[in-house]
Structure formats: C-alpha cells, structure tokens
Amino acid sequence: MTTSSALTARQMWTRTRGIALAVVVLLVGAVAIAVVRSQTKHGDLDPRSADPRGSRAVAELLADRGVTTRLVTTLDAARQAAGPDTTLLVAVPDLLSHRQQTRLAKATASSGGRTVLVAPGDWSVGRLAPGVTASPVTTLDTTLDPDCALPEAGRAGSAETGGIRYRTTVDHADACYPSDRRATLLRLQATSGTGDTVLLGSPDILLNNRLDKQGNASLALQLLGSRPHLVWYLPSLADSSANDTHGRESLFDLLPSGWLWGTLQLFVAAVLAAFWRGRRLGPLVPERLPVVIRASETTEGRARLYRKADARDRASAALRSTARTRLAPLVGVPAAQAHTPEALLPALSARLPDSGEQALHSLLFGAPPRDDAALIALTDRLDAHEREVRRS
C-alpha cells in the first residue's frame, strides 16, 4: 500500500483561501475607490477639477472677468480654436508627438492669438517655440522676482514660476523671473501678426492650492485673460492624431526623454547589482570532513574506475608521472624539470651506468601498455627502478 504526498483540491483551498480572500478584498476596494474618485476628480491642470492639483479656481476667476474657458482634448479641436481673440493653453506639451507639435505650431504661428505652453521641455520647445532651448536642470528656487519689462509680470510681482529654465536667441523676447541668467517665464512675439507665445517654467501659478500664494493669481489671470476666449488643451492618449501613420516617429520617439534616461539608469543599476551579487571565485577554504578516508581506499577506488573504463593510458601516465616526481630529487634534478626527458634521463644514466638511456626512456616516457598484465609489469618495473636508485 502506497501513500500519495500530493495535496488534494480541498487541502489546497484550505491553505490558500486566506490569500485569495485578501486579494479579492483589495481588488474590490480598489475598484470602489476608483469609482468614487472618478466622479469628483479629473486630473492635474484640469479646469474642471477642484483638487489641489487642479485648475478650477483660475477658470472661475477668469469667468468672473468675462473670459470663457473651453476644455479640448484633441489636437484638431485645439487647432480649429486658435484665433486672434483666443488664448490657447497647452497643459502638457511634452505629451504631444513631434508630428503633433509641428501641426500645432503651424496652426498658432499666424493665428494672431496667444499660446501658453506649460512647462515644455527639450522634447517640445524646438518645434513649439523655435529658437528656444530648455535647461535640463530645473531651478531650486520656486519664488522669483520679475526683473523684466513685461507689464503683466511687473504688476504681478514675485510669483512661483521656478521650474524649467529657458534661453532664446530670438530678438524682442521678454525673459522674466530669471534664475542663474535663464528665464522661467518667456514671451515670444510672433513674427507676423499680433500673436505671441508664452512659456511657463512651472504650472504652480495655475494650481488650486498655489493660486493664492505670492502674485500667482495676478500673473495667471493676466496671462490667460488677455483675450475673451480661453481654450484649455489637455493632450489625451485617445487622440487619433497621435497614431497618425504618416508620421515618421518610432516608439522611442514617442517616449519623453526622461523615460529613456530612466530606463538606461535602471539598466546600469541592474548590471551593477548583478556584479555585486554575482558569485566570486576566491581562495580554497579547508573543510572539516565528517569521515576520514584512508589513502589506500582512495587509491583503490580510483584504480577501479580506471579498470572499469579500460583507461590503461591514463593509469600508466599517472604512475609514470608520480615515479618521475619521486626520482627527480634523488638524482639532483629540479622538480620543474622532472618531466623533461633531456634533463631527467642523463641524470638517471649517470646514477645507474648499467641502465641504458633508451631503456629508461621506454620505462618513464614510453607508450601505454596494451593490456592489464603489461600495466602490472610496468608498475613492478617502476617500483624496482626507484628502489635501485635509492640504494645506489
């Protein structure tokens, strides 16, 4: 009668039901929280959101001043809305592909309106604001002074614009709120028409929880309220223009540069961790054996293995090598030359004049024996020769 050690379905359920119940509770809780929060929370820089990172407060203040705010989530809607009486705010320019940025720049270049870009990085400024470069290092100071001739900045005073810093080669640009000689608010006048482009280094002046700090509210209302209509463009991944098959962007082109650099850093960290945790070959450590085995047993065991494999060549080579190692110091040959015929054989011939050098070469460096009897005979001859050398 045999007993199975495999678990039955009932036993497996008994052991895992606690974990399964915990996973189900977590999933149900996550779904419930998502449903509840989805009814009241929209997202960062969303003019409908009353959350700390939303922008509903600035939209309501603009409404009190007679400025209408309209939210769009597609590039086509944003391009169609551009006009001389409209301010187009692009909330996250870095989410747009290069082709989308090029199309948006063409639509706003001659519209005569104002375009506000919120914290655009290197991925965006080259197309949405030609002639502008973004510093990869953000400023550590969040509150800065205007230090420029832009009327809106002068009336607002100090504001929390610290973030991405910009430098431009374009003439007649207003570089405001500088940090280390780079502007965190940059206004570029359009080459044709009355439009302009404003680059904000940080979205803080638009957020609900920062609007009442410093001159944030004044600066935000002036920048976004210069036209009677405000179009708030929140780029969406569901926008069909992002999947335009005529674009030349690869998958890596569609990823922001920060993701690529982060992936590279993770790869380097993984390689370093592999070297750190990898096995290293160090010096041998002596180990106390649980059982002491006599040398004769080890020798007999190795001999049985040779016999089982008919390895007379290896057995004879081991016997001759050991014999040469023992004979070399007896005739004054260094251990390093014990296996060199030119050094060992003349010394043995001088020690035993009756033994011919050819016979010694056949004995110590000859061919493997043809059968077991010849192997035993070789062993006897090696022992006899060693005893003769010791007696001489």
C-alpha positions as CSV (number, residue, x, y, z in Angstrom):
1,M,0.0,0.0,0.0
2,T,1.4,3.4,-1.0
3,T,0.5,6.8,0.3
4,S,0.3,9.8,-2.0
5,S,2.0,13.0,-0.9
6,A,0.1,15.2,-3.4
7,L,-2.3,17.7,-2.0
8,T,-6.0,17.3,-2.7
9,A,-8.1,20.2,-4.0
10,R,-9.7,20.7,-0.6
11,Q,-6.3,20.9,1.1
12,M,-5.0,23.4,-1.4
13,W,-8.1,25.6,-1.0
14,T,-7.8,25.4,2.8
15,R,-4.2,26.6,2.6
16,T,-4.7,29.4,0.0
17,R,-8.2,30.7,0.8
18,G,-6.8,33.4,3.2
19,I,-4.5,34.8,0.4
20,A,-7.3,34.6,-2.2
21,L,-9.8,36.4,0.1
22,A,-7.2,39.2,0.8
23,V,-6.6,39.6,-3.0
24,V,-10.4,39.8,-3.7
25,V,-10.9,42.4,-0.9
26,L,-8.0,44.5,-2.3
27,L,-9.4,44.4,-5.8
28,V,-13.0,45.3,-4.7
29,G,-11.6,48.1,-2.6
30,A,-9.5,49.5,-5.5
31,V,-12.5,49.4,-7.8
32,A,-14.7,51.1,-5.3
33,I,-12.2,53.9,-4.6
34,A,-11.6,54.4,-8.4
35,V,-15.4,54.7,-9.0
36,V,-15.9,57.1,-6.1
37,R,-12.9,59.3,-7.1
38,S,-13.7,59.3,-10.8
39,Q,-16.9,61.2,-10.1
40,T,-15.1,64.1,-8.4
41,K,-11.5,64.1,-9.6
42,H,-10.4,64.8,-13.1
43,G,-6.6,65.3,-13.1
44,D,-3.7,67.7,-12.8
45,L,-4.2,71.1,-14.5
46,D,-7.8,70.2,-15.4
47,P,-10.0,73.4,-15.3
48,R,-12.9,71.2,-14.1
49,S,-11.0,69.8,-11.1
50,A,-11.3,71.2,-7.6
51,D,-8.5,69.0,-6.3
52,P,-5.3,70.7,-5.1
53,R,-3.5,69.9,-8.4
54,G,-6.5,71.0,-10.5
55,S,-7.1,74.4,-12.0
56,R,-10.8,75.1,-11.4
57,A,-10.1,78.2,-9.3
58,V,-8.3,80.1,-12.1
59,A,-11.1,79.1,-14.6
60,E,-13.8,80.5,-12.2
61,L,-11.8,83.7,-11.7
62,L,-11.5,84.2,-15.4
63,A,-15.2,83.6,-15.8
64,D,-15.9,86.5,-13.3
65,R,-13.8,88.7,-15.6
66,G,-15.8,87.7,-18.7
67,V,-13.4,85.1,-20.1
68,T,-14.9,81.9,-21.3
69,T,-13.0,78.7,-20.8
70,R,-13.4,75.7,-23.0
71,L,-11.7,72.3,-22.5
72,V,-10.5,70.3,-25.5
73,T,-8.6,67.0,-25.6
74,T,-7.8,66.6,-29.3
75,L,-5.3,68.3,-31.5
76,D,-7.8,69.0,-34.2
77,A,-10.1,70.8,-31.8
78,A,-7.1,72.9,-30.5
79,R,-6.0,73.8,-34.0
80,Q,-9.5,74.9,-35.0
81,A,-9.9,77.0,-31.9
82,A,-6.8,79.1,-32.5
83,G,-7.6,82.7,-33.4
84,P,-6.9,86.3,-32.7
85,D,-9.5,86.5,-29.9
86,T,-8.4,83.2,-28.2
87,T,-5.7,82.2,-25.8
88,L,-4.7,78.6,-26.3
89,L,-3.2,76.9,-23.2
90,V,-1.3,73.6,-23.8
91,A,-1.2,71.9,-20.4
92,V,1.4,69.2,-21.0
93,P,3.2,69.9,-24.3
94,D,5.7,67.0,-23.8
95,L,2.8,64.5,-24.2
96,L,2.5,65.5,-27.9
97,S,4.4,63.6,-30.6
98,H,6.8,65.5,-32.8
99,R,4.3,65.5,-35.7
100,Q,1.5,66.8,-33.4
101,Q,3.8,69.6,-32.2
102,T,4.6,70.6,-35.8
103,R,1.0,70.7,-36.8
104,L,0.1,72.7,-33.7
105,A,2.9,75.2,-34.3
106,K,1.7,75.8,-37.9
107,A,-1.8,76.5,-36.7
108,T,-0.8,79.0,-34.0
109,A,2.0,80.8,-35.8
110,S,-0.3,83.0,-37.8
111,S,-3.4,82.9,-35.7
112,G,-2.9,86.2,-34.0
113,G,-3.8,84.8,-30.6
114,R,-1.8,83.9,-27.6
115,T,-0.3,80.4,-27.0
116,V,0.7,79.5,-23.4
117,L,2.9,76.4,-23.0
118,V,3.0,75.0,-19.5
119,A,6.5,73.6,-18.6
120,P,7.6,72.5,-22.0
121,G,10.9,70.6,-22.0
122,D,13.6,69.8,-24.7
123,W,11.1,67.5,-26.3
124,S,8.7,70.4,-27.2
125,V,10.5,73.8,-27.3
126,G,12.3,73.1,-30.6
127,R,9.0,72.8,-32.5
128,L,6.5,74.8,-30.5
129,A,8.9,77.7,-29.8
130,P,11.8,77.8,-32.4
131,G,14.9,79.5,-31.2
132,V,14.4,78.5,-27.5
133,T,16.4,75.9,-25.5
134,A,15.3,74.4,-22.2
135,S,17.8,73.7,-19.5
136,P,17.8,70.1,-18.3
137,V,18.3,71.2,-14.7
138,T,15.4,73.0,-13.0
139,T,15.8,75.8,-10.6
140,L,15.7,75.1,-6.9
141,D,14.0,78.5,-6.1
142,T,10.3,78.4,-6.6
143,T,9.5,82.1,-5.8
144,L,11.3,84.5,-8.1
145,D,11.1,88.3,-8.9
146,P,10.1,89.5,-12.4
147,D,13.2,91.5,-13.3
148,C,11.8,92.3,-16.8
149,A,9.8,94.9,-18.7
150,L,6.8,92.7,-19.3
151,P,3.8,94.7,-17.9
152,E,1.9,91.5,-16.7
153,A,5.0,90.4,-14.7
154,G,5.6,93.9,-13.3
155,R,2.0,94.2,-12.0
156,A,2.1,90.7,-10.5
157,G,5.4,91.0,-8.7
158,S,7.0,87.9,-7.2
159,A,5.5,84.6,-8.3
160,E,6.1,80.9,-8.1
161,T,7.5,80.3,-11.6
162,G,10.6,78.4,-10.6
163,G,11.0,75.2,-12.6
164,I,12.3,74.7,-16.2
165,R,14.6,77.5,-17.3
166,Y,14.8,78.8,-20.9
167,R,17.2,80.7,-23.1
168,T,16.4,82.2,-26.5
169,T,18.2,83.8,-29.5
170,V,15.0,85.4,-30.7
171,D,15.0,89.3,-30.7
172,H,12.4,91.2,-28.9
173,A,11.7,88.5,-26.3
174,D,10.7,89.2,-22.7
175,A,12.7,87.0,-20.4
176,C,11.2,87.2,-16.9
177,Y,11.7,85.7,-13.5
178,P,15.3,84.7,-14.1
179,S,17.3,82.1,-12.3
180,D,21.0,81.8,-13.0
181,R,20.6,84.1,-16.0
182,R,17.9,81.9,-17.5
183,A,14.2,82.8,-17.7
184,T,11.4,80.8,-16.1
185,L,8.8,82.8,-18.0
186,L,9.5,83.7,-21.6
187,R,7.3,85.7,-24.0
188,L,8.0,85.5,-27.8
189,Q,6.3,87.9,-30.1
190,A,5.0,86.4,-33.4
191,T,7.0,87.3,-36.5
192,S,3.7,88.1,-38.3
193,G,0.5,89.4,-36.7
194,T,-0.2,90.4,-33.1
195,G,0.0,86.9,-31.6
196,D,2.6,85.7,-29.1
197,T,3.8,82.6,-27.3
198,V,4.4,82.4,-23.5
199,L,6.5,79.6,-21.9
200,L,5.8,78.9,-18.2
201,G,8.6,77.0,-16.5
202,S,6.2,75.7,-13.8
203,P,2.5,75.0,-13.6
204,D,2.3,76.2,-10.0
205,I,0.6,79.5,-10.7
206,L,-2.3,77.7,-12.3
207,L,-2.9,75.2,-9.4
208,N,-5.8,75.5,-6.9
209,N,-3.5,75.1,-3.9
210,R,-1.0,77.7,-5.1
211,L,-3.1,80.3,-6.7
212,D,-3.4,82.5,-3.5
213,K,0.4,82.5,-3.0
214,Q,2.6,85.5,-3.9
215,G,1.5,87.1,-7.1
216,N,0.4,83.8,-8.7
217,A,-3.3,84.7,-9.2
218,S,-2.5,88.1,-10.7
219,L,0.1,86.6,-13.2
220,A,-2.2,83.8,-14.2
221,L,-5.2,86.0,-14.8
222,Q,-3.2,88.5,-16.9
223,L,-1.6,85.8,-19.0
224,L,-4.8,83.8,-19.6
225,G,-7.3,86.7,-19.7
226,S,-5.8,88.9,-22.4
227,R,-8.4,87.5,-24.9
228,P,-12.1,86.9,-24.4
229,H,-11.8,83.2,-25.0
230,L,-9.5,80.6,-23.4
231,V,-9.1,77.2,-24.9
232,W,-7.6,74.8,-22.4
233,Y,-5.9,71.9,-24.3
234,L,-5.3,68.8,-22.3
235,P,-3.5,66.3,-24.6
236,S,-5.1,62.8,-24.5
237,L,-3.7,59.4,-25.4
238,A,-7.1,58.7,-27.0
239,D,-6.4,61.4,-29.6
240,S,-6.4,59.7,-33.1
241,S,-3.8,62.2,-34.3
242,A,-1.2,60.6,-32.0
243,N,-1.4,57.5,-34.1
244,D,-1.1,59.1,-37.5
245,T,0.5,56.5,-39.8
246,H,2.1,59.2,-41.9
247,G,4.4,60.3,-39.1
248,R,8.0,59.1,-39.0
249,E,8.2,58.8,-35.2
250,S,9.2,55.4,-33.9
251,L,8.2,54.1,-30.5
252,F,11.3,55.6,-28.9
253,D,10.5,59.0,-30.5
254,L,7.1,59.0,-28.9
255,L,8.6,58.4,-25.4
256,P,9.7,61.5,-23.5
257,S,13.4,61.7,-23.0
258,G,13.0,61.3,-19.2
259,W,11.7,57.8,-19.7
260,L,14.6,56.8,-21.9
261,W,17.2,58.2,-19.4
262,G,15.4,56.5,-16.5
263,T,15.4,53.1,-18.4
264,L,19.1,53.5,-19.1
265,Q,19.8,54.2,-15.4
266,L,17.8,51.2,-14.3
267,F,19.8,49.0,-16.8
268,V,23.1,50.3,-15.4
269,A,21.9,49.7,-11.9
270,A,20.8,46.1,-12.8
271,V,24.3,45.4,-14.2
272,L,26.0,46.8,-11.1
273,A,23.7,44.7,-8.9
274,A,24.5,41.6,-10.9
275,F,28.2,42.2,-10.4
276,W,27.7,42.9,-6.7
277,R,25.6,39.8,-6.1
278,G,27.5,37.5,-8.5
279,R,29.5,34.5,-7.3
280,R,33.2,35.2,-6.9
281,L,35.9,32.5,-7.0
282,G,38.2,33.1,-4.0
283,P,40.9,31.0,-2.3
284,L,40.0,27.5,-1.3
285,V,38.7,27.1,2.2
286,P,39.6,23.9,4.1
287,E,36.5,22.0,5.2
288,R,36.4,19.5,8.1
289,L,35.3,16.2,6.6
290,P,32.7,14.2,8.6
291,V,34.5,10.9,7.8
292,V,38.3,10.3,7.5
293,I,39.0,8.0,4.5
294,R,42.3,6.1,4.3
295,A,44.6,7.0,1.4
296,S,44.7,3.4,0.3
297,E,40.9,3.3,-0.2
298,T,41.1,6.4,-2.3
299,T,43.8,4.8,-4.4
300,E,41.9,1.6,-4.8
301,G,38.7,3.4,-5.7
302,R,40.5,5.4,-8.4
303,A,42.1,2.2,-9.7
304,R,38.7,0.5,-10.0
305,L,37.4,3.5,-12.0
306,Y,40.4,3.2,-14.4
307,R,39.9,-0.5,-14.8
308,K,36.2,-0.1,-15.4
309,A,36.9,2.4,-18.2
310,D,39.8,0.5,-19.6
311,A,41.8,3.6,-19.1
312,R,45.3,2.0,-19.1
313,D,46.7,5.0,-20.8
314,R,45.7,7.4,-18.0
315,A,46.7,4.9,-15.3
316,S,50.1,4.4,-16.8
317,A,50.5,8.2,-17.3
318,A,49.7,8.7,-13.6
319,L,52.1,6.0,-12.5
320,R,55.0,7.3,-14.6
321,S,54.3,11.0,-13.6
322,T,54.5,10.0,-9.9
323,A,57.6,8.0,-10.5
324,R,59.4,10.8,-12.3
325,T,58.4,13.2,-9.5
326,R,59.9,11.0,-6.8
327,L,63.1,10.2,-8.9
328,A,64.0,13.7,-9.8
329,P,65.1,14.9,-6.4
330,L,67.1,11.7,-5.8
331,V,69.3,12.4,-8.8
332,G,69.5,16.2,-8.3
333,V,67.0,17.3,-11.0
334,P,64.8,20.3,-10.1
335,A,61.1,19.4,-9.7
336,A,60.2,21.8,-12.6
337,Q,62.3,19.6,-14.9
338,A,61.2,16.2,-13.6
339,H,59.0,15.6,-16.7
340,T,61.6,16.7,-19.2
341,P,63.5,13.7,-20.8
342,E,66.5,15.8,-21.7
343,A,67.1,16.7,-18.0
344,L,65.9,13.6,-16.2
345,L,67.3,10.7,-18.3
346,P,71.0,11.8,-18.4
347,A,70.9,12.2,-14.6
348,L,69.5,8.7,-14.1
349,S,72.0,7.2,-16.6
350,A,74.8,8.8,-14.6
351,R,73.5,7.4,-11.4
352,L,72.9,3.9,-12.8
353,P,75.5,3.3,-15.6
354,D,74.2,-0.2,-16.3
355,S,70.8,1.1,-17.3
356,G,70.7,2.4,-20.9
357,E,69.2,5.7,-21.6
358,Q,66.9,4.2,-24.2
359,A,65.5,1.7,-21.7
360,L,64.9,4.4,-19.2
361,H,63.1,6.5,-21.8
362,S,60.8,3.5,-22.6
363,L,60.2,2.9,-18.9
364,L,59.4,6.5,-17.9
365,F,58.2,8.1,-21.1
366,G,57.1,5.1,-23.2
367,A,53.8,4.1,-24.9
368,P,50.8,3.0,-22.8
369,P,50.6,-0.8,-22.0
370,R,48.4,-2.9,-24.3
371,D,46.7,-5.0,-21.5
372,D,46.3,-5.3,-17.8
373,A,49.2,-7.7,-17.5
374,A,51.5,-5.2,-19.1
375,L,50.2,-2.4,-16.8
376,I,51.1,-4.6,-13.8
377,A,54.5,-5.3,-15.2
378,L,55.1,-1.6,-15.7
379,T,54.2,-0.9,-12.1
380,D,56.6,-3.5,-10.9
381,R,59.5,-2.2,-13.1
382,L,58.8,1.4,-11.8
383,D,59.0,0.3,-8.2
384,A,62.1,-1.8,-8.8
385,H,63.8,1.1,-10.5
386,E,63.0,3.5,-7.7
387,R,64.4,1.1,-5.1
388,E,67.6,0.7,-7.2
389,V,68.1,4.5,-7.4
390,R,67.6,4.9,-3.7
391,R,70.2,2.1,-2.9
392,S,72.8,3.5,-5.3
